[in-house]
Structure formats: structure tokens, C-alpha cells
Amino acid sequence: MEEKQHPPSNGTHDSHPDWATLVTRSMDDVSRILHSEVDLLQINLVAALRIQIDYALATFAMMVVLIGASVCAVAALVLLLHQSFLGWRGFPWWQALAIGAAAMFVIGIAIRQMAARSTSQSVKAI
């Protein structure tokens, strides 16, 4: 007996009679697409990481400069408070240093409060 082959519903013959080859090719295509996507993700992550490292280094350099400027400002304040001019005798060294330390302490607390407020506002925005 002869086996009857039923034509597909649209009237064309199947161009890929080997389903295993079709599945293999499609899996190969999917694999290449995924590999390309992973490469693109890696490129984007490397670029983002470089940007963050540059930002961290710039922030570190800025903090070093600001710490140096703060030390100079406190030294200038202490010397100004200790100096005698226009009939004012000036403070003794220990009082001038205590006033400078208190001023830096108050400024540090104010900066901390501003940073906490900006952090909480940015978290609420997210």
C-alpha cells in the first residue's frame, strides 16, 4: 500500500523536512543573539563602571582639597583670635583653639544634617 502524503493547508510543500535541523538552527540563532546581548551588556557595564570610578576619584580629590582648606581656615581663625590689634589683647592660645574646634564641630553637624536631608529627599523621589 502506498502512503498518502497530505499537502499542507496553504498548498505549499514543507521546505525543511528535517525538523532536527530546523530546531538546531533556531537554537543556534537564539544562542548567537543571547551572546551578542551579553557582549553589549558587558560593554555597557564596563563603561558605567569607568564613569563611577572617575567620579569616585574626583570626589576623593575634592575631599582631600576641602580637608586641606578646612585646616587652613581653622588655623587662620585661631591666629586671628589670638592676635592682638586695636587695643584688643586677643585670646590665649587654648581659647582660640577651642573656639576654632567648636566652629568646625558646628559646621560639621550642619553639613551632616544637610546631607541627611538631601538623602532622604532623594530616596522619597525614587
C-alpha positions in Angstrom: 0.0 0.0 0.0 1.1 3.5 -0.7 1.2 6.1 1.9 -0.6 9.3 1.0 1.0 12.5 1.9 -1.3 15.2 2.8 -0.2 18.6 1.5 0.0 21.5 4.0 -3.1 23.6 4.4 -1.7 26.5 2.4 -0.8 24.3 -0.6 3.0 24.5 -0.4 5.4 21.7 0.4 7.5 21.9 3.6 10.9 23.4 2.7 12.6 21.9 5.8 11.7 18.3 6.0 14.3 17.7 8.7 12.8 19.2 12.0 16.0 18.4 13.9 18.0 20.7 11.5 15.4 23.5 11.9 15.4 23.3 15.7 19.2 23.2 15.7 19.4 26.3 13.5 16.9 28.2 15.6 18.7 27.3 18.8 22.0 28.4 17.2 20.3 31.7 16.2 19.0 32.2 19.7 22.4 31.4 21.2 24.1 34.0 18.9 21.5 36.6 19.8 22.0 35.9 23.6 25.8 36.0 23.2 25.5 39.4 21.4 23.2 40.8 24.1 25.7 39.6 26.8 28.5 41.3 25.0 26.5 44.6 24.8 25.6 44.4 28.5 29.3 43.8 29.3 30.3 46.8 27.3 27.7 49.0 29.0 28.7 47.8 32.4 32.4 48.5 31.8 31.6 52.0 30.6 29.3 52.6 33.6 32.0 51.3 36.0 34.6 53.5 34.4 32.4 56.5 34.9 31.7 55.6 38.5 35.4 55.1 39.2 36.3 58.5 37.6 33.5 60.1 39.8 34.8 58.4 42.9 38.4 59.6 42.2 37.3 63.2 41.5 35.2 63.1 44.8 38.2 61.8 46.7 40.5 64.5 45.3 37.8 67.1 46.1 37.6 65.9 49.7 41.4 66.0 50.1 41.4 69.6 48.9 38.5 70.6 51.1 40.1 69.0 54.2 43.3 70.9 53.5 41.3 74.1 53.1 39.4 73.5 56.3 42.7 73.0 58.2 44.0 76.3 56.8 40.7 78.1 57.6 40.8 76.8 61.2 44.5 77.8 61.5 43.7 81.3 60.2 40.7 81.6 62.6 42.9 80.6 65.6 45.7 83.0 64.6 43.1 85.8 64.2 41.6 85.1 67.6 45.0 85.0 69.3 46.3 88.2 67.6 46.3 91.5 69.4 45.1 94.5 67.4 43.4 97.9 68.0 43.5 97.7 71.8 42.3 94.1 71.9 44.6 91.8 73.6 43.3 88.6 71.9 42.5 85.3 73.4 45.1 82.9 74.9 46.1 80.0 72.6 43.9 77.4 74.3 40.8 79.6 74.0 41.5 80.4 70.3 42.0 76.7 69.6 38.8 75.8 71.5 36.7 78.4 69.5 38.1 77.1 66.2 37.3 73.5 67.2 33.8 74.4 68.2 33.2 76.3 65.0 34.4 73.3 62.9 32.2 71.0 65.1 29.1 73.1 64.4 29.9 73.3 60.7 30.3 69.5 60.6 27.0 68.9 62.2 25.3 71.4 59.8 26.8 69.6 56.8 25.7 66.2 58.2 22.1 67.5 58.6 22.0 68.8 55.1 23.4 65.6 53.7 20.8 63.5 55.6 18.0 65.8 54.4 19.1 65.5 50.8 19.5 61.7 51.1 16.0 61.3 52.5 14.5 63.5 49.8 16.3 61.6 47.0 15.0 58.3 48.5 11.5 59.6 48.5 11.8 60.6 44.9 12.7 57.1 43.9 
